[in-house]
């Protein structure tokens, strides 16, 4: 009998009507994606399905046709709506039997708590013919592992603290044994200051050449808040060759993107800016109006930021701008709080009060009210000062709701600091 082909693809099905509401989030698929990726197995799709026999059967059949490995989480409890075992057994044409070892383990678990096991828990001792039982000391529902026509199927309990150890056991055992020698190599690039379509114009002529190669490099472009992300992946059985190809691809895109590229190692904008400040021994302070302290809050989310964040003033009201930053009332009256002259005056006030090397001032209209034809909602003015360069002030027009405008403003301010220090 020829050896079975290595596993290359997987799908995850989260089972449970509670997962379709607004109070539960499927985190099991994220953990599965990470563990499987380490083995060179790509998670190609994931689904959430309620406790409906027909829906679960339909989704399971589709996943089994597409993927080498199907992982189902949840639906292994003792109640009538826990259908995963029955639906999978029926779909695979397998009979069910009661496993007395599981029955005894369940009885002992209840006895240790001074309880008698309810008869409904016997459902959890039902095992499809040929399935491997995965002991679950953290809960009452054991896991199940089935090999069927070259495909692998794992039925795992839904609670993450129970699911993760069982998946680890499988990845270190039968799943890992079928993983083959290929591994997935990845790289990411984060870009600021360009829209998704502008990034595509720059990089598409480069990455389009990789798609038809014998060992293709897959490129995905994602628009995220305040940045555009490019994710690269390729497969290779040779670690050195795989790393070399993905690094060469990353470097080619990085060269084309120039100074708009701010991260190739997964670091966020605040981490990148923080590292630049720390490396130079600079302190930063800010005057924030429409962002309400978000700019400084993001900087201080980074461990070690006490080495370069001096402080901030939330100058939300014009009286604070005038009193604490000494913005001349004449400027406020003539130009309005959201203007380049006022932003520069706020910047001067920060430097005057703190004597730091790097300062930022942000003033704008976050909405939903307060806009005008001349200064619509989303108008934000950002001023930045760094050593050995004249102050930089720019007016932006951001789109979105109030929270998005605030985030975009903080991101644009950090990006301006990055570019001026760079």
N, C-alpha and C positions, 0 to 999 in steps of 0.2 A: 504494500500500500504506500503510495507516494506521500511524502511529508506534506502537512497542511501549509498553505501559504501564510506568511506572517500577517499579523493584524496591522491594518493601516488606518482604519476609520472606526469611529464610535459615535453612538447617539445616547443621550440620557433622557429618560422619561420620568418626570416628577409626578407622582400619583397622589391625589387628594383634593377634594373640593375646597378645603380650607386654603390651598395654595393659589386659588383663583381670586381670593379676596384681596383687600388692601392691607391686611395686617401681617401676612406671611410672605417671605421672600425665599426663593429657591437659591440657597447658597451651595447645595450639594453639587450642582453642575459645575460651579466654579472650581471647587476642590477637585472634582473628577478631571476637568480640563487640564489642570496643572499636573496632576499625577500621571495622566495618560501622555501628555506632551513629553514628559521626561523619558517615556518609553518609545517615543516616535510614533505614537498613535494620535491621530488628529480627531478632536471632537468636532464633528461636522454639523450636528444639529441637536437641539434640545427642545423638549416640549413639556408643558404642564397640562395635565388632564384631570378632570374631576372624577368622582366615584361613580362612573357610568360604565357598565360592562361593554356596551357597543362602542363607545368612544375609545376606551382603552384598547380594545381588540383591534380597532382600525389603525390607531397610531402605532401599536406594537407591530402589526403586520408590515406597515410601511417602513418602519425603522429596521426591521429584520431583513427586508429586501435590500436596503441601501447600505447598511453598515456591517462591519465584521464583528463588532461587539455592541451589545445593547445593555445598558444599565438602567434598571428601574428602581426608583427609591420611593418608599412609602407604600401604603396599602397592604401591609403585612400584619395588621393588628387582629384582634379577636372578634370584631363586630361584623355584622352582615355587609357593611359597605366597604370592607377591606377585601378587595377583589383581585389583587395582583396575582397571587398564586393560582387561583382558579382560571383566570383569563389566559395567563401564559401557558398553563398546562393544556388547556383546550386548544389554543392556537397551535401548539406544537404536536397535538395528538397524543399527549402523555396521560396515562392514568395516575390517580393520586392514591397514596396510602398513608396511614397514620404511623408516624415514627415514634416508637415507644421510648426511645432514648430522650427525645424532646419532651414527651409527656412527663417522664420522671424528673427531668431538669426543671420543668415548669412547676410541678408539684412541690419540689424542694424549695424553689424560689419563694413560693407563697408560704410554705411552712416556716421558713426562716423569719417571716414577718408575722407569724402567728395567725395566718389566714388559711382558709380552704380555697383551693383553686376553683373558680367558676367554670362550668362546663363549656362556656363559650371559648375559653382559651384553648380548647382542643383543636380549634381551627388552625392555630399556629403550629400544630404538629403535623399538618397535612403536607406531604412532600411529593412532588412529581417524580415519576419513575426515572431513575438514573441521575437525579440531581444530587449534588454534593451539599451537605448541610454545613453552614458556617456558624459555629457557636457564637452567641452574642451575650457575654456576661454582663453587659451594660443595660440590657432590656429583655423583654419577654419574647420578642420576635427574632428567631434565627434568620440568617441570610441563606440564600440558595444560589447555587452555581450550576449552570447547565451547559453542556456542549451538544450542539445539534446541527448536523449537516455542515460541519466546519465553522459554524458561527458560535460565539460565546454569548451567554445571557446571564446577567447577574441580577438577582433580586435582593435588594438591601433595605434595611429599615430606614424610615424617613428622618428621625432625629439625627442631626449631624454628629453628635458625640457617639452615636451607635454606628452610623454609616461609615464614617471615616476609617476607623480601625479595620473594619471588614474589607473595605476597598483596598487599604494598604496591604492586607493579607493576600488579596488576589493579585495585586500588582507585583508583589514580591514572589508570587507563586505562579499559577497557571496563566494569568494574563501576561506577566513578564516573560514566561517561557515561550509564548507565541509572538512576542513583539518583534522578533527579528533583529537585524543588526543596524538598520537605518534609524537615524535620529533626526529630530526636527531642530533646525537652527534658525534663530530669529534675531531681528534687529528692529529698532524703532527710532523714528526721527520726529521731533516736535518742532513745529514752525509757528512763528507769530508774525503778525503784520501783513499777512496775505490771506485772501479768501480761498475756499476750497478749489474753485475753478481756476484761480491764478496759479495755485500750486500744481494743479493737474497740467496746465499748459507747459510748465517748466519740466516736470518729471516724466510725463507720459512718453515723450520720444526716447527716454532712457530705458524705463522699465518695460516698454513694449517689446524691446529686443530680447528680454529674458524669458518671455512666455513660451517660445517655441524651441528653447534649448533642450538638449537631452535631459538635463537636470534643471528644470525651470525654477525661477524665483518668483513667488507669488507676492504681489504688491497690493495692499489695501490702503485706501485713503479715507480717513475718518475726520469729520468736522466735530470738534469738541469745544466746550465753552472756552473762548479766549485763545484757541490754538487749533492748528490742523495737525493731525497725526498720520504718519506713514508707517505701516507695519509690513515688514518683509519676512518671508519664511521660505525655507528650502529643506529638502531631505537629502541625506547622504549617509552612506555606511562608513565613510572614512571621516573621523572627527576633524582631522586637520584640514582636509579638503572642504568639508562643510563650513567650518569657521572661516576659512580663507575666502570662499565664494560670497558668503553673506556679508563679510566685512568689506570686500571690494565693492559690492552693490551699495552698501550703506555709504561708503566714501564717495562713490560716483554721484549719488543724489545729494550728499552734503555739499559737494563742490558746486553743484548747480544751484542750490538754494542759498548759498552765501550767508550773509549775516542774518537773514531771516530765520535760519536754523538756530535753535537755542539749546537743544538737548539731543544727544544720541545714546544716552545711558539710562533713560527712564526718569531722570530727575525732573521735578516740576519747576516752573518759572521761579517760585520763591526759593527753592533750593539752589538753583543756579545763581540767582542774584545774591543770595546769602553767602555762597562760596566766594563770589567775586569780591564782596565787601570784606569778608574775613581775610582773604589772601592779601588784600591791599592794606589791611589794618584800618579801614575806614569805618566811621560811624554814620548812621543814617537817621534822619528825623523827618517827620511829615506833618503837614497841615491838611486835614481832610474835612471837606464839607459834605458833598453828596454821598461819598462812600462811607461816612459815619464810622471810620476806624477800620474798615475792612482791609485796606492796604496794609496797615501795620499788623492787624490780626493775622493775616496770611504770612507775613514775614516771621512773626513770633510762633507760628505753628511748627517751625523748623527747630529741632533740638540744637542747642548751642547758639541760638540767635541773640542771647544776652551779650555776646562778644561784639555785636555790631549794631543792634537796634538801640538807639538812644531814647526815643520816645515819640509821642505824637500829641497833637492838639486837634480835637474835633471841633472845628470852627464852623458849626452848622448855622448859627444865627449871625447876621451881619454885625451885631454888637460885639460878638466875640472876635470877629475879624478885625474890627476897628480897635477894640480895647487891648486884646492880647497879642495880636500880630501887627498892630499899628498900621493897618491899611488905611490910608487917608480917606476920609469921608467923601471928599471931592471925587475920588475915583469910583467909589461905590455909587454915588449919585449920577455921575456922568456916564459910566460904562455898564453899570450893573454888576452884581456879584459874580455872574457867569461871564467873564470876559478875560482877555489875555492880560490887560493892565492889572486887574485885581489879582489874577493868579501869580503874576510876577511879584506883586507887592506882598502877597502871602508867603511866597518863597523867600523873599528878603527878610520877612519877619521870623521865619524859621531859622535862617542862618544867624540872625541877630540874637535870637534867644538861646540858641544851643551851641553855636560855634562848631557844628559838625562839618565833616567833609562833603557829605552828600545830603541833599534835601529835596523834598517833593511837596508840591502843592496841588490839590485837586478840588475843583469847584464845578458844579454842573446841575442839571435838572434831571432827576431820576424818574419823575412822574409818579402817578399818571397825570397829575395836574401840574400847573406852573409853567407850561410851555407857551410859546407865542409863535407868530409867523416868522419872526426874525430869529428866535431862539427856541426851536421846537424841543419837545421832550427827547432826551438822549443827547442834547448838547452838553459836552463836557470839555473843560479846559484843564490841561495838565502842564505844569511847569516843573522842570527838573534842573538841578544844579549839581555839578561835579567839579573836582579840582581841574584846573588848567583848561577850562572850556567856558565859553560864554553860556549864560542860562538859556535853556531851550524851552519854548512855550508853544503849545499846539492846541488847536480846537478840533474836537472829534464829534462825530455824529454816530451814536450807537443806537442799535435797534433792540427791541425786546421789552419785557416788562421791567418793573422797578429793580428786582433782584438781579436780572441779567445786566442791566445798565450799570449797576454798582460793580458787578464782577468784571465786566469788560473794562470799566474805568480803572480798577485796581490792576488788571492784567496789563493794560496799555501803559500805565505808569511804571510798573516793574520792567516792562520791555524797554521803555525809554531809558531807564537807569542802566539796564544791561548794555544797550547799544552805545551809550555815552561812555561807560567804563571800558567797553571793549575797544 
